[in-house]
């Protein structure tokens, strides 16, 4: 926020609309820039750029609790991954997040990367998310989309609508019906003026799910003048340091799968050992018969043929 902003009475400043964030209040224009208060916090945001994901999540929780949140037609709330975060004054997530007496550590995207513990948990620093994978699935269609046109649409959208430098778009891959976008941004590469890939991914996910953060500016996915309907969007996060999850944090279903795999491996080893033991006994028996045949000739079964051996 500009230094002279607080010197003015809010009433003396012209009102404005925050085009890039509808979850704000008390918007005023200063030097042709719209500044607003982010809902749920005392942080003032610059509406000429993206608002941080932490502030957006906090505003969304505030809107949900107060009933002010706009909902698209036929929408239902998906609370997976949504919590009321603690943000630094700069808008980034605090490394340690808590819900009552339960706490966990998060990455720069605000995603939990440890098991949940009590309030004594120590999170030494905020671990950076360096790679975000956005995977989408479009509705069933007879012919595949044009891969080059699709790549151009999403590249242009991310660079223009979300203001991300194109060098952070690692790839846009299309394998019908899946569209995968890779965003990569190391801390050494990111300058102070660059938007964060975590904020871009959050804005983008809200857009494609019909809950745009932008003010009256919904995203229409159109490839070669044909509207593309996206049925499913999943976002994956890769951190510069591997997450710290224990077995007890795994879901019962995943644990069951692991147990079945281990039992199958053990059973396979037992069968292999048993088979080799039987095969060894068979070879030994054949060797004994051969020795007797050599020594006794026709005395050991005159009609017997030369013994045959099993190769083990």
C-alpha positions as CSV (number, residue, x, y, z in Angstrom):
1,X,0.0,0.0,0.0
2,X,1.4,3.5,-0.8
3,X,2.7,5.5,2.1
4,X,0.3,8.4,1.6
5,X,-2.8,6.1,1.7
6,X,-3.4,6.4,5.4
7,X,-3.0,10.1,5.3
8,X,-6.3,10.4,3.4
9,X,-9.7,10.0,4.9
10,X,-11.4,7.0,3.3
11,X,-14.4,9.2,2.6
12,X,-12.2,11.6,0.5
13,X,-10.9,8.8,-1.7
14,X,-12.8,7.6,-4.8
15,X,-14.3,4.1,-4.6
16,X,-13.2,1.4,-6.9
17,X,-13.8,-2.2,-7.9
18,X,-11.1,-4.9,-7.2
19,X,-11.2,-6.7,-10.6
20,X,-8.8,-9.4,-9.5
21,X,-10.4,-10.2,-6.1
22,X,-14.1,-10.0,-5.2
23,X,-13.5,-11.1,-1.6
24,X,-12.6,-7.6,-0.4
25,X,-14.2,-4.5,1.2
26,X,-13.5,-0.8,1.7
27,X,-12.0,-0.3,-1.8
28,X,-10.5,3.1,-2.6
29,X,-8.3,4.3,-5.5
30,X,-5.0,5.9,-4.8
31,X,-2.8,7.1,-7.7
32,X,-4.9,5.0,-10.2
33,X,-4.4,1.8,-8.1
34,X,-7.3,0.2,-6.4
35,X,-6.6,-0.8,-2.8
36,X,-9.0,-2.9,-0.7
37,X,-9.2,-4.7,2.7
38,X,-9.1,-8.4,2.3
39,X,-12.1,-10.1,4.1
40,X,-11.2,-11.9,7.3
41,X,-7.9,-10.0,7.9
42,X,-6.6,-6.4,8.4
43,X,-4.3,-6.7,5.3
44,X,-4.8,-4.2,2.5
45,X,-4.3,-5.7,-1.0
46,X,-3.2,-4.2,-4.3
47,X,-5.9,-5.0,-6.9
48,X,-3.6,-4.6,-9.8
49,X,-2.1,-8.0,-9.1
50,X,-3.1,-11.4,-7.6
51,X,-3.9,-11.7,-3.9
52,X,-2.0,-14.3,-2.0
53,X,-3.6,-17.7,-1.5
54,X,-3.4,-17.5,2.2
55,X,-5.4,-14.3,2.3
56,X,-7.9,-15.7,-0.2
57,X,-8.5,-18.8,1.9
58,X,-9.0,-16.7,5.0
59,X,-11.4,-14.5,3.1
60,X,-13.3,-17.6,1.8
61,X,-13.7,-19.0,5.3
62,X,-14.9,-15.6,6.5
63,X,-17.4,-15.4,3.7
64,X,-18.6,-19.0,4.3
65,X,-19.2,-18.3,8.0
66,X,-21.0,-14.9,7.4
67,X,-23.1,-16.1,4.5
68,X,-21.7,-13.4,2.1
69,X,-19.9,-15.8,-0.2
70,X,-21.3,-15.9,-3.7
71,X,-22.2,-19.4,-4.9
72,X,-22.8,-20.4,-8.6
73,X,-26.0,-22.1,-9.5
74,X,-26.3,-25.7,-8.4
75,X,-23.0,-25.4,-6.4
76,X,-22.3,-27.4,-3.3
77,X,-19.5,-26.7,-0.9
78,X,-16.3,-28.8,-1.1
79,X,-14.4,-28.3,2.2
80,X,-11.5,-30.6,1.4
81,X,-8.3,-28.7,2.0
82,X,-10.1,-25.5,3.2
83,X,-9.2,-24.2,6.6
84,X,-8.9,-20.8,8.3
85,X,-5.2,-20.1,7.9
86,X,-2.7,-17.9,9.8
87,X,-1.0,-15.5,7.4
88,X,2.1,-13.3,7.8
89,X,1.7,-9.6,7.2
90,X,3.1,-10.1,3.7
91,X,0.2,-12.5,2.9
92,X,2.2,-15.7,2.9
93,X,1.3,-18.7,5.0
94,X,2.8,-19.1,8.4
95,X,4.8,-22.4,8.5
96,X,2.7,-23.7,11.4
97,X,-1.1,-23.9,11.1
98,X,-3.5,-24.9,13.9
99,X,-7.1,-25.7,14.4
100,X,-7.6,-25.4,18.2
101,X,-5.0,-27.6,19.8
102,X,-4.2,-29.6,16.6
103,X,-1.3,-28.3,14.5
104,X,0.6,-29.2,11.4
105,X,3.3,-27.7,9.1
106,X,2.5,-26.4,5.6
107,X,4.3,-25.5,2.4
108,X,4.2,-22.2,0.6
109,X,0.9,-23.4,-1.1
110,X,-0.7,-23.8,2.4
111,X,-0.9,-27.6,1.9
112,X,-0.3,-29.8,4.9
113,X,3.0,-31.6,4.6
114,X,3.3,-33.3,8.1
115,X,1.1,-35.4,10.4
116,X,-1.1,-33.5,12.7
117,X,0.3,-33.0,16.2
118,X,-0.5,-31.0,19.4
119,X,0.4,-27.4,19.9
120,X,4.0,-28.2,20.8
121,X,4.8,-29.0,17.1
122,X,7.8,-27.1,15.7
123,X,7.9,-26.0,12.1
124,X,11.3,-24.6,11.5
125,X,10.6,-22.8,8.3
126,X,8.1,-22.5,5.4
127,X,9.1,-25.1,2.8
128,X,8.8,-23.9,-0.7
129,X,6.5,-25.6,-3.3
130,X,8.6,-25.7,-6.4
131,X,6.4,-27.7,-8.8
132,X,2.6,-27.6,-9.2
133,X,0.9,-30.1,-11.5
134,X,-2.7,-29.2,-12.6
135,X,-4.5,-32.1,-14.1
136,X,-7.8,-31.7,-15.9
137,X,-10.2,-34.0,-17.6
138,X,-12.5,-32.7,-20.3
139,X,-16.0,-34.1,-21.1
140,X,-16.4,-37.0,-23.5
141,X,-16.1,-35.9,-27.2
142,X,-15.7,-37.8,-30.5
143,X,-12.6,-36.0,-31.8
144,X,-9.6,-34.9,-29.8
145,X,-8.8,-31.3,-29.3
146,X,-6.0,-29.6,-31.3
147,X,-3.0,-30.0,-29.1
148,X,-1.2,-26.9,-30.3
149,X,-4.3,-24.7,-30.0
150,X,-4.9,-26.1,-26.5
151,X,-1.4,-25.3,-25.4
152,X,-1.6,-21.8,-26.8
153,X,-4.9,-21.1,-25.0
154,X,-3.7,-22.2,-21.6
155,X,-0.3,-20.6,-22.0
156,X,-1.8,-17.3,-23.0
157,X,-4.4,-17.5,-20.2
158,X,-1.9,-18.2,-17.5
159,X,0.5,-15.4,-18.6
160,X,-2.2,-12.8,-19.3
161,X,-5.0,-13.5,-16.9
162,X,-2.9,-14.6,-13.9
163,X,0.2,-12.6,-14.9
164,X,2.7,-15.5,-14.5
165,X,6.0,-15.2,-16.4
166,X,6.0,-17.7,-19.2
167,X,9.3,-19.2,-18.1
168,X,7.5,-20.7,-15.1
169,X,5.2,-22.8,-17.4
170,X,7.2,-25.9,-17.8
171,X,4.8,-27.8,-20.1
172,X,1.2,-28.1,-21.3
173,X,0.5,-31.7,-22.3
174,X,-2.7,-33.1,-23.9
175,X,-3.5,-36.8,-23.9
176,X,-7.2,-37.1,-24.6
177,X,-9.2,-36.6,-22.3
178,X,-6.5,-35.3,-19.9
179,X,-4.8,-31.9,-19.9
180,X,-1.8,-31.5,-17.7
181,X,-0.1,-28.2,-16.9
182,X,3.3,-28.1,-15.1
183,X,4.3,-24.9,-13.2
184,X,7.8,-24.8,-11.8
185,X,9.3,-22.0,-9.8
186,X,12.4,-22.2,-7.5
187,X,13.0,-19.6,-4.9
188,X,16.3,-18.6,-6.6
189,X,14.4,-17.9,-9.8
190,X,11.5,-15.9,-8.4
191,X,12.0,-12.2,-8.2
192,X,10.1,-9.9,-5.9
193,X,7.7,-8.8,-8.6
194,X,6.7,-12.3,-9.8
195,X,3.4,-13.8,-8.8
196,X,3.7,-17.1,-7.0
197,X,2.7,-20.4,-8.8
198,X,0.7,-21.4,-5.7
199,X,-1.5,-18.2,-6.1
200,X,-1.8,-18.8,-9.8
201,X,-2.9,-22.4,-9.3
202,X,-5.5,-21.4,-6.7
203,X,-7.0,-18.7,-9.0
204,X,-7.0,-21.1,-11.9
205,X,-8.6,-23.9,-9.9
206,X,-11.4,-21.6,-8.7
207,X,-11.9,-20.4,-12.3
208,X,-12.3,-23.8,-13.8
209,X,-14.6,-25.0,-11.0
210,X,-17.0,-22.0,-11.6
211,X,-16.1,-20.1,-8.4
212,X,-13.9,-17.3,-9.9
213,X,-12.2,-14.9,-7.5
214,X,-12.2,-12.2,-10.2
215,X,-14.9,-9.7,-10.1
216,X,-17.5,-10.4,-12.9
217,X,-14.9,-12.0,-15.1
218,X,-15.4,-15.7,-15.5
219,X,-13.0,-17.9,-17.4
220,X,-14.4,-19.5,-20.6
221,X,-12.3,-22.4,-21.8
222,X,-12.6,-22.2,-25.6
223,X,-10.3,-24.0,-28.0
224,X,-10.6,-23.1,-31.7
225,X,-13.9,-21.3,-30.9
226,X,-15.3,-24.4,-29.3
227,X,-16.3,-24.3,-25.6
228,X,-14.6,-27.1,-23.7
229,X,-16.3,-28.5,-20.6
230,X,-13.9,-29.7,-17.8
231,X,-15.3,-32.4,-15.6
232,X,-12.5,-32.8,-13.1
233,X,-9.5,-30.8,-11.9
234,X,-6.9,-32.1,-9.4
235,X,-3.8,-30.1,-8.2
236,X,-0.7,-31.9,-7.0
237,X,2.2,-30.2,-5.1
238,X,5.9,-31.0,-5.1
239,X,8.1,-29.4,-2.4
240,X,11.8,-28.7,-2.4
241,X,11.9,-30.9,0.7
242,X,10.0,-34.2,0.8
243,X,6.9,-34.2,3.1
244,X,7.0,-35.9,6.5
245,X,4.1,-38.3,6.8
246,X,4.1,-41.4,8.9
247,X,2.2,-44.7,8.3
248,X,-0.4,-43.7,10.8
249,X,-1.4,-40.8,8.7
250,X,-2.3,-43.0,5.7
251,X,-6.0,-43.8,5.1
252,X,-7.3,-47.3,6.1
253,X,-7.8,-48.2,2.5
254,X,-4.2,-47.4,1.5
255,X,-2.9,-49.4,4.5
256,X,-5.0,-52.4,3.5
257,X,-3.6,-52.2,0.0
258,X,0.0,-52.1,1.4
259,X,-0.7,-55.1,3.7
260,X,-2.2,-57.2,0.8
261,X,0.9,-56.4,-1.3
262,X,3.3,-57.5,1.5
263,X,1.3,-60.7,2.1
264,X,1.4,-61.5,-1.7
265,X,5.2,-61.0,-1.8
266,X,5.7,-63.2,1.3
267,X,3.4,-65.9,-0.2
268,X,5.4,-65.8,-3.5
269,X,8.7,-66.3,-1.6
270,X,7.3,-69.3,0.3
271,X,6.0,-70.9,-2.9
272,X,9.4,-70.3,-4.6
273,X,11.3,-71.9,-1.7
274,X,9.0,-74.9,-1.5
275,X,9.2,-75.4,-5.3
276,X,12.9,-75.3,-5.3
277,X,13.1,-77.8,-2.4
278,X,10.8,-80.3,-4.2
279,X,12.8,-79.8,-7.4
280,X,16.1,-80.5,-5.6
281,X,14.7,-83.8,-4.1
282,X,13.6,-84.8,-7.6
283,X,17.1,-84.2,-9.1
284,X,18.7,-86.1,-6.2
285,X,16.4,-89.1,-6.7
286,X,17.3,-89.2,-10.5
287,X,21.0,-89.0,-9.7
288,X,20.8,-92.0,-7.4
289,X,18.9,-94.1,-10.0
290,X,21.5,-93.2,-12.6
291,X,24.3,-94.3,-10.4
292,X,22.6,-97.7,-9.7
293,X,22.0,-98.1,-13.4
294,X,25.7,-97.5,-14.2
295,X,26.8,-100.0,-11.5
296,X,24.3,-102.8,-12.0
297,X,23.4,-102.4,-15.6
298,X,20.5,-104.7,-16.5
299,X,20.2,-106.0,-13.0
300,X,18.4,-102.8,-12.2
301,X,15.3,-103.1,-14.4
302,X,16.4,-104.8,-17.6
303,X,13.7,-102.9,-19.6
304,X,14.6,-99.5,-18.1
305,X,15.7,-96.7,-20.4
306,X,18.5,-94.3,-19.8
307,X,17.3,-92.0,-17.1
308,X,16.2,-88.5,-17.9
309,X,17.1,-85.5,-15.8
310,X,15.1,-82.5,-14.7
311,X,17.2,-79.4,-15.1
312,X,16.6,-77.1,-12.1
